[in-house]
Amino acid sequence: MMCKKQARDPNNTGVVAILHPWESGMDNSPAWDESMTFPIDPLPPYERQDLTHVNANMRPTKETYDRYLTLLYRYEI
């Protein structure tokens, strides 16, 4: 697994990278669509709290949510 410093600044330039769309506040932006097409890692079971109070067309799909969680676990954000 890559450590946080290597992931945030892989070229040691002092410029910090955003690793997860949630960090930008633009997680539903089409700007992330291409970069979010990667294989999903095996994930532990989880329960989404948004399923009970957010309309289905206003929340991420399960596949998208799994990609978000894959990033969280890969980089321990």
Secondary structure, DSSP 8 states (H G I E B T S, - for coil): ---HHHHH-TT-SS-----SHHHHT-TTSGGGTTTT-S----------GGGGTS-GGGS--HHHHHHHHHHHHHHT-
